Amino acid sequence: MIACICKEIHERSNYLSETSLNSVYFGGGTPSLLSENELVQILTTIKQLFTLTDSCEITLEANPDDIDVERLNYWKEAGINRLSIGLQSFKESDLKWMNRAHSVEEALKCVDLARKSGILNISVDLIYGLPNLSMEEWKQHIDTVLAMEVQHVSAYCLTIEEKTALHHLVKSEKIVPTGEDDQSEQFIYLIERLKADGFKHYEISNFGLPGYEAVHNSNYWKGAHYLGVGPSAHSFDGKSRQWNVSNNTLYLKNFEANSYFEIEHLSPKDRWNELLLTGLRTSYGVKTNQLFSILVPSADFFETLTEFKQNNWLIEEDGTLFLTSEGRLKADYIASELFV
């Protein structure tokens, strides 16, 4: 697999128009299981073909149960300067039904271990809207994270997908899902609590201390071009989107035949909708001149825009559209209503 990924990096090195990178991201599956040699092999290949800026953010996603002193030392030695740790919850029963391999004890220890290793840019993931998660427990989760003195927090609302174990548990009434009002209450408290502790709410699900906003994910939201390699990886060059097969075996089997990916060429409508959707989720907003350079919308767009401004869901400043605090609770709906 590693040899195949490195070969893909070589073969697709011309996908990006620029050879200078300001971020590298090792994402799921479970990259924290890579050996030192495997991690170094991939990074060496990248450095042979691209120039990494002096401030290049190199992130590794890690499970708490994979974090130990030995791994931390070789991650840092390899060049990893940011960790994204999937804590999810500090409630043992939640970790069990979510099939998380780590314990609460491991969740509590891993950030301190990471900091002691010298990796000082740490992001953690939390999930709100979990069944049976009281408001008091949610407040305790946030207090626990803040006590860890991390630089970044990503918080996602639990979604119940069909044909999953969770969907079956809900359908059989073994788990009662949290209502939308309770989800909103937890989200609003999260925003207020993290802001009070100096975090910038720069994207709907993401909060960073000043200077610690995720470079890599911000590139996605700003519409920057990116190259993804390996199973399930996505790439974007501004005009088309490309994604690799998700199955490991098929990726390896089809690689030599150059049939391991699919391509979608984006229409002006696709590009408009994506720019609007991602831009509105952020504190950077979306510039109307960028939208109107793609296509000119109908009168319906301006009518809906005016309505959302009157509802105090949207504001426009210097030609840039932003969601208000109330608007962020309806972000997907607002974006979809402004699609062309």
Backbone hydrogen bonds, N-H to C=O, Kabsch-Sander energy under -0.5 kcal/mol:
donor,donor_aa,acceptor,acceptor_aa,energy
5,I,1,M,-2.5
6,C,2,I,-2.5
7,K,3,A,-2.0
8,E,4,C,-2.3
9,I,5,I,-2.2
10,H,6,C,-1.9
11,E,7,K,-2.7
12,R,8,E,-2.0
13,S,10,H,-1.1
15,Y,12,R,-2.2
21,L,51,T,-3.0
24,V,57,E,-2.7
26,F,59,T,-2.8
27,G,25,Y,-0.8
33,L,30,T,-2.0
34,L,31,P,-1.8
39,L,35,S,-2.4
40,V,36,E,-2.5
41,Q,37,N,-2.3
42,I,38,E,-1.9
43,L,39,L,-2.3
44,T,40,V,-2.8
45,T,41,Q,-1.8
46,I,42,I,-2.2
47,K,43,L,-2.4
48,Q,44,T,-1.5
49,L,45,T,-1.0
49,L,46,I,-0.8
50,F,46,I,-2.3
51,T,19,T,-3.2
52,L,50,F,-0.6
53,T,21,L,-2.5
53,T,51,T,-0.5
56,C,53,T,-2.0
57,E,22,N,-2.1
58,I,56,C,-0.6
59,T,24,V,-2.5
59,T,57,E,-0.6
60,L,82,R,-1.9
61,E,26,F,-2.4
62,A,84,S,-2.7
66,D,63,N,-2.0
67,I,63,N,-0.5
67,I,64,P,-1.2
68,D,66,D,-0.7
72,L,68,D,-2.6
73,N,69,V,-2.2
74,Y,70,E,-1.9
75,W,71,R,-2.6
76,K,72,L,-2.3
77,E,73,N,-2.3
78,A,74,Y,-2.0
79,G,75,W,-1.1
79,G,76,K,-0.6
80,I,75,W,-2.5
81,N,58,I,-1.8
82,R,58,I,-1.5
83,L,121,N,-2.0
84,S,60,L,-2.2
85,I,83,L,-0.5
85,I,123,S,-3.1
86,G,62,A,-1.6
87,L,85,I,-1.6
88,Q,125,D,-2.9
89,S,87,L,-2.6
92,E,90,F,-0.6
94,D,91,K,-0.7
95,L,91,K,-1.9
96,K,92,E,-1.8
97,W,93,S,-2.1
98,M,94,D,-1.8
99,N,96,K,-1.5
100,R,95,L,-2.8
107,A,103,S,-2.0
108,L,104,V,-2.3
109,K,105,E,-1.6
110,C,106,E,-2.2
111,V,107,A,-0.6
113,L,109,K,-2.0
114,A,110,C,-2.4
115,R,111,V,-2.5
116,K,112,D,-2.2
117,S,113,L,-1.3
118,G,114,A,-0.6
118,G,115,R,-1.4
119,I,114,A,-1.6
120,L,118,G,-0.9
122,I,120,L,-0.6
123,S,83,L,-3.1
124,V,152,H,-1.7
125,D,85,I,-2.3
126,L,154,S,-2.5
127,I,88,Q,-2.1
128,Y,156,Y,-2.1
133,L,130,L,-1.8
134,S,132,N,-0.9
138,W,134,S,-2.3
139,K,135,M,-2.3
140,Q,136,E,-1.8
141,H,137,E,-2.3
142,I,138,W,-2.1
143,D,139,K,-2.4
144,T,140,Q,-2.4
145,V,141,H,-2.1
146,L,142,I,-2.6
147,A,143,D,-2.0
148,M,144,T,-0.9
148,M,145,V,-0.8
149,E,146,L,-1.2
150,V,145,V,-0.8
151,Q,122,I,-1.5
152,H,122,I,-1.5
153,V,207,F,-2.8
154,S,124,V,-2.8
155,A,205,S,-2.6
156,Y,126,L,-2.4
158,L,128,Y,-2.5
161,E,159,T,-0.8
164,T,161,E,-0.8
168,H,164,T,-1.9
169,L,165,A,-2.2
170,V,166,L,-2.3
171,K,167,H,-2.6
172,S,168,H,-2.2
173,E,170,V,-1.4
174,K,169,L,-2.4
175,I,169,L,-1.4
178,T,129,G,-0.6
183,Q,179,G,-2.2
184,S,180,E,-2.6
185,E,181,D,-2.2
186,Q,182,D,-2.3
187,F,183,Q,-2.3
188,I,184,S,-2.8
189,Y,185,E,-2.2
190,L,186,Q,-2.2
191,I,187,F,-2.3
192,E,188,I,-2.4
193,R,189,Y,-2.9
194,L,190,L,-2.5
195,K,191,I,-2.3
196,A,192,E,-2.0
197,D,193,R,-0.9
198,G,195,K,-1.9
199,F,194,L,-2.5
200,K,208,G,-3.3
201,H,199,F,-0.5
202,Y,200,K,-1.6
202,Y,206,N,-0.6
203,E,206,N,-1.5
204,I,281,R,-1.9
206,N,203,E,-2.4
207,F,153,V,-2.5
208,G,200,K,-2.1
209,L,151,Q,-2.5
212,Y,209,L,-2.8
218,S,214,A,-1.6
219,N,215,V,-1.7
220,Y,216,H,-1.2
221,W,217,N,-2.0
222,K,218,S,-1.9
223,G,220,Y,-1.6
224,A,219,N,-2.6
226,Y,236,F,-2.1
232,S,245,V,-1.7
233,A,230,G,-1.7
235,S,242,Q,-3.0
236,F,226,Y,-2.5
237,D,240,S,-1.7
241,R,264,E,-2.9
242,Q,235,S,-2.4
243,W,262,E,-2.2
244,N,233,A,-2.4
245,V,260,Y,-2.8
251,Y,247,N,-2.4
252,L,248,N,-2.2
253,K,249,T,-2.7
254,N,250,L,-2.9
255,F,251,Y,-0.9
256,E,252,L,-0.6
258,N,255,F,-1.9
259,S,254,N,-2.2
262,E,243,W,-2.4
264,E,241,R,-3.0
266,L,239,K,-2.6
266,L,264,E,-0.5
271,R,267,S,-2.4
272,W,268,P,-2.4
273,N,269,K,-2.7
274,E,270,D,-2.4
275,L,271,R,-2.3
276,L,272,W,-2.5
277,L,273,N,-2.7
278,T,274,E,-2.5
279,G,275,L,-2.1
280,L,276,L,-2.3
281,R,277,L,-0.8
282,T,279,G,-1.5
283,S,202,Y,-2.6
285,G,279,G,-0.6
285,G,282,T,-0.5
286,V,321,L,-1.7
288,T,319,G,-2.6
290,Q,287,K,-0.5
291,L,287,K,-1.7
292,F,288,T,-3.1
293,S,289,N,-0.9
294,I,290,Q,-0.6
294,I,291,L,-1.4
295,L,291,L,-1.5
301,F,298,S,-0.8
302,F,298,S,-0.9
303,E,299,A,-2.0
304,T,300,D,-2.5
305,L,301,F,-2.6
306,T,302,F,-2.3
307,E,303,E,-2.1
308,F,304,T,-2.4
309,K,305,L,-1.9
310,Q,306,T,-2.2
311,N,307,E,-1.7
312,N,309,K,-1.3
313,W,308,F,-2.7
314,L,308,F,-1.2
315,I,322,F,-2.5
317,E,320,T,-2.5
320,T,317,E,-1.4
321,L,286,V,-2.9
322,F,315,I,-2.8
324,T,313,W,-2.3
328,R,324,T,-1.9
329,L,325,S,-0.5
329,L,326,E,-1.0
330,K,327,G,-1.7
331,A,328,R,-0.9
334,I,330,K,-2.7
335,A,331,A,-2.6
336,S,332,D,-2.4
337,E,333,Y,-2.1
338,L,334,I,-1.0
338,L,335,A,-0.9
339,F,336,S,-0.8
